[in-house]
Amino acid sequence: MNPRRKKRLVFASALIGGVAAIASLLLYALNSNLDLFYTATEIHMGKEGTGIKPEIGQRLRIGGMVVPGSVKRDPDSLKVEFQVADTGPAVTIRYDGMLPDLFREGQGIVAQGPMTEFAVIDATEVLAKHDENYMPPEVAEAMGKTHEKMDYDTQAPSASY
């Protein structure tokens, strides 16, 4: 092989290796910053169709309704623990910070953070809906067109239109 071809081969190999390294670093960065959306039922049962469940340590977003009677506040700090459910089993959310003004039991929320134990999320952010007719789009889609809302008197699900 003559020196000119050898130089071109080394240059092409270095270029391909550099592009592959950049692509792999980019995919790694995107994967570590990706928050997948789950409902409480999907955390327990897995995603519909694939059965994929989130792993401990994985960052995710969870949406659902705050279960009435589940909010527990620490009197000495801003720590709060509550449960979120859609139409199935509930997931525990732990949060250390100020909750949104519109946060209350029976309302729809979206929380973001890592799953530290099975069905326990240490939220870094909690978002609340802005009026009684609004529900986060992901939650509304996951719960179906006629989502269920907790009835405060009976604590039983009732259809909301």
C-alpha positions as CSV (number, residue, x, y, z in Angstrom):
1,M,0.0,0.0,0.0
2,N,1.4,3.3,-1.0
3,P,1.8,6.1,1.7
4,R,-1.0,8.3,0.1
5,R,-3.6,5.5,0.4
6,K,-2.4,4.6,3.9
7,K,-2.8,8.3,5.0
8,R,-6.4,8.3,3.5
9,L,-7.3,5.1,5.3
10,V,-6.0,6.4,8.7
11,F,-7.9,9.6,8.1
12,A,-11.2,7.8,7.2
13,S,-10.8,5.4,10.1
14,A,-10.2,8.3,12.6
15,L,-13.2,10.2,11.2
16,I,-15.6,7.2,11.5
17,G,-14.3,6.4,15.0
18,G,-14.8,10.1,16.0
19,V,-18.4,10.2,14.7
20,A,-19.2,6.9,16.5
21,A,-17.8,8.2,19.7
22,I,-19.8,11.4,19.5
23,A,-22.9,9.5,18.6
24,S,-22.5,7.1,21.6
25,L,-21.8,10.0,24.0
26,L,-24.9,11.9,22.7
27,L,-27.1,8.8,23.1
28,Y,-25.8,8.2,26.7
29,A,-26.5,11.9,27.6
30,L,-30.0,11.7,26.2
31,N,-30.7,8.4,27.9
32,S,-29.6,9.7,31.3
33,N,-31.8,12.8,31.1
34,L,-34.8,11.1,29.7
35,D,-37.9,11.0,32.1
36,L,-40.4,8.4,30.9
37,F,-44.0,8.9,31.7
38,Y,-45.8,6.2,33.8
39,T,-49.1,5.9,35.5
40,A,-49.4,4.2,38.9
41,T,-50.9,1.1,37.3
42,E,-48.1,0.9,34.7
43,I,-45.5,1.0,37.6
44,H,-47.2,-2.0,39.2
45,M,-48.2,-3.9,36.0
46,G,-45.8,-2.7,33.4
47,K,-46.5,-0.7,30.2
48,E,-49.5,-2.0,28.2
49,G,-48.4,-4.2,25.3
50,T,-44.7,-4.5,26.3
51,G,-45.0,-5.2,30.1
52,I,-41.9,-3.0,30.7
53,K,-41.6,-1.8,34.3
54,P,-39.4,1.0,35.5
55,E,-36.2,0.0,37.3
56,I,-35.1,1.2,40.7
57,G,-33.0,4.3,40.2
58,Q,-34.7,5.3,37.0
59,R,-35.9,8.8,36.6
60,L,-39.5,9.0,35.5
61,R,-42.6,11.1,35.5
62,I,-45.8,9.8,37.1
63,G,-49.2,11.2,36.8
64,G,-52.5,10.5,38.6
65,M,-54.9,11.7,41.2
66,V,-53.8,12.3,44.8
67,V,-55.5,9.6,47.0
68,P,-57.8,11.3,49.6
69,G,-56.5,10.7,53.1
70,S,-53.0,9.8,52.0
71,V,-51.2,13.1,52.5
72,K,-48.7,13.0,55.5
73,R,-46.7,16.1,56.3
74,D,-43.7,16.3,58.6
75,P,-44.4,19.1,61.1
76,D,-40.7,20.0,61.4
77,S,-39.8,20.4,57.7
78,L,-41.3,20.7,54.2
79,K,-41.3,16.9,53.7
80,V,-44.5,15.4,52.5
81,E,-45.6,11.9,51.5
82,F,-48.7,11.1,49.6
83,Q,-50.1,8.4,47.3
84,V,-51.1,8.8,43.6
85,A,-53.4,6.5,41.8
86,D,-55.2,6.3,38.4
87,T,-57.6,3.4,38.1
88,G,-55.5,0.8,39.8
89,P,-53.0,0.5,42.6
90,A,-51.4,3.5,44.2
91,V,-47.7,4.7,44.2
92,T,-46.1,6.6,47.1
93,I,-44.6,10.0,46.3
94,R,-42.1,11.6,48.7
95,Y,-41.3,15.3,48.2
96,D,-39.2,17.7,50.1
97,G,-40.2,21.3,49.2
98,M,-43.1,23.6,48.8
99,L,-46.0,22.0,47.0
100,P,-48.0,24.1,44.4
101,D,-50.8,26.2,45.8
102,L,-53.4,24.1,43.9
103,F,-52.2,20.8,45.4
104,R,-54.8,19.0,47.4
105,E,-56.3,15.5,47.8
106,G,-58.4,14.2,44.9
107,Q,-56.6,16.4,42.3
108,G,-54.5,15.4,39.4
109,I,-50.7,15.9,39.6
110,V,-47.6,15.0,37.7
111,A,-44.4,14.3,39.8
112,Q,-40.9,13.8,38.5
113,G,-38.0,12.0,40.1
114,P,-36.2,8.7,40.6
115,M,-37.8,5.5,41.8
116,T,-35.9,4.7,45.0
117,E,-37.9,1.6,46.0
118,F,-40.6,-0.4,44.1
119,A,-43.6,2.0,43.8
120,V,-41.9,4.8,45.8
121,I,-40.8,8.0,44.0
122,D,-38.6,10.6,45.5
123,A,-40.0,13.6,43.6
124,T,-37.8,16.5,42.6
125,E,-40.8,18.4,41.2
126,V,-44.6,18.2,41.7
127,L,-46.9,19.9,39.2
128,A,-50.7,20.4,40.0
129,K,-53.5,21.0,37.6
130,H,-55.0,24.5,37.4
131,D,-58.8,24.0,37.6
132,E,-61.3,21.3,38.3
133,N,-61.9,20.5,34.7
134,Y,-58.2,20.2,33.7
135,M,-56.2,17.0,33.8
136,P,-52.6,16.6,32.5
137,P,-52.8,15.2,28.9
138,E,-50.7,12.2,29.7
139,V,-52.9,11.3,32.7
140,A,-56.2,11.9,30.8
141,E,-55.0,9.6,28.0
142,A,-53.8,6.9,30.4
143,M,-57.0,6.9,32.4
144,G,-59.2,7.0,29.3
145,K,-61.6,9.5,27.8
146,T,-64.0,9.2,30.8
147,H,-61.4,9.3,33.6
148,E,-62.5,8.5,37.2
149,K,-62.5,11.1,39.9
150,M,-62.7,10.3,43.6
151,D,-66.0,11.2,45.2
152,Y,-65.2,13.0,48.5
153,D,-68.3,11.7,50.3
154,T,-68.0,8.0,49.6
155,Q,-64.3,7.8,48.6
156,A,-65.4,5.6,45.7
157,P,-64.6,6.3,42.1
158,S,-67.3,8.0,40.1
159,A,-67.4,8.8,36.4
160,S,-66.6,12.4,35.5
161,Y,-67.8,14.0,32.3
